[in-house]
Amino acid sequence: MLEDKNQKRTSLSELGEFGLINHLTKHFQINQKSTLKAIGDDAAVLDFSKNKVLISTDLLIEGVHFDLSYMPLKHLGYKAVVANISDICAMNGVPTQITISIAVSNRFPLEALEELFEGFTLAANRYQVDVIGGDTTSSQKGLIISITAIGEAKFEDIVYRNGANETDLLVVSGDLGAAYMGLQVLEREKQVFQVNPNNQPVLDDYTYLIERQLKPEARNDIKELLEKLEIKPTSMIDISDGLSSEILHLCKQSNVGCHLYEEKIPIDPQLINVCEEFNIDSTTIALNGGEDYELLFTIKMTDFEKIKHNPNFTVIGHMVAESEGAHLITRANTQITLKARGWNAIES
C-alpha cells in the first residue's frame, strides 16, 4: 500500500508540524457538553460537573501491536480508539473524550496519515467522543500511536475489578476467540502471499473472524443494558488479553477463586469451523486469544433470573473461595487450573 508508485505521496515536511495538525484534525466534531475547549489551545478545558472522571491510556507500536502488511491504516485508527474506549466501558463509565498522539517515520506520506485519521474520525463519530488534543512527532523506524480515553460516571455507578464475592456469577458479553483466529487467518495469508505474490487471498469464509480482528467494537451498550435489567456488576474488566488472564485479574483483585465451565463459553460457529481447519482447540482459543473487547463481569447470584434469558450475556461460571483457586471445569467434568496465557505486554 505505502509502496504504490502510482499513489500520490505528499511529504509531511511540506506542511510542517502545525500545518499537519490543522490538516489532519479539521474533520473532528464536538459532541459532548463536557468539552468546553478542544484542539487549538495549550490545553483542553473540560467540565464534568458532579460526575467522576475516568482516564485510560494505551500505546500501540508497529511490529509489536499491529502489522501494516494486512492492517489497513483506516482500520488501525478505528481499532486504536475502540481499544481505549473499551477500558472506560469496563469501569461502567461513558466515554466522552480522547487525545491522539502519533510518532511517524518519513516513509509515511500525508495520504497515509489521512487514511489513519479517517479511522480515528470514524470511531470518534461512532462513539460520540471528542478529540481534544494530542501530539505529533517523528519516529526513526515506524508508526507509534498513543491514545488517552476520558470518560465520566456517577460515583455510585463505577465498577472496579476488586468487588467480586465468593458466590457471584461470572458473566460475559458476546462471543470469544474470534479476533484471535482472524489474526491467524491474516498471518497465514501473509505467509502465502510472501511465497507467491500472485496468489490472491480468498477470505469469504472468514469474514466474521477478520472483522473482529480488524474492526472490533467497544461494548458501550452494556452499561445501559444492565441498568434496564436493574443489575450493577460487582466487578468488571474488558477482554483484551484473553479470557483466562482477565478472570485471573478479577480473582486476584477480589481475593476469590473461580469455576469456569467449558461448555458455557460462548463461541461463534465460524470460529469452531476455522479451529477445525487449523487443527486448534476452540476452547484454548477462547481462553487465551484476546482482543475481543467484550466485557467480563460478576453479578450477585440473586440477579440470575434477570439475566438468564438475555441474548447479550452468558453466565460462564461462578466465583468461589480464594483457597479453591481458579479452574476450568471441562465437558468431561475435570478441573484444569487456569493460567494466564494471553497477551503479555512486556514479552520480547
Beta strands, then each sheet from edge to edge (+ up, - down):
strand 1: 35-37
strand 2: 45-46
strand 3: 52-61
strand 4: 94-104
strand 5: 130-138
strand 6: 144-153
strand 7: 169-173
strand 8: 235-238
strand 9: 256-261
strand 10: 295-299
strand 11: 313-321
strand 12: 326-329
strand 13: 335-337
sheet 1: 1+ 2-
sheet 2: 3+ 6- 4+ 5+
sheet 3: 8+ 10- 7+ 11- 9+ 12+ 13-
end
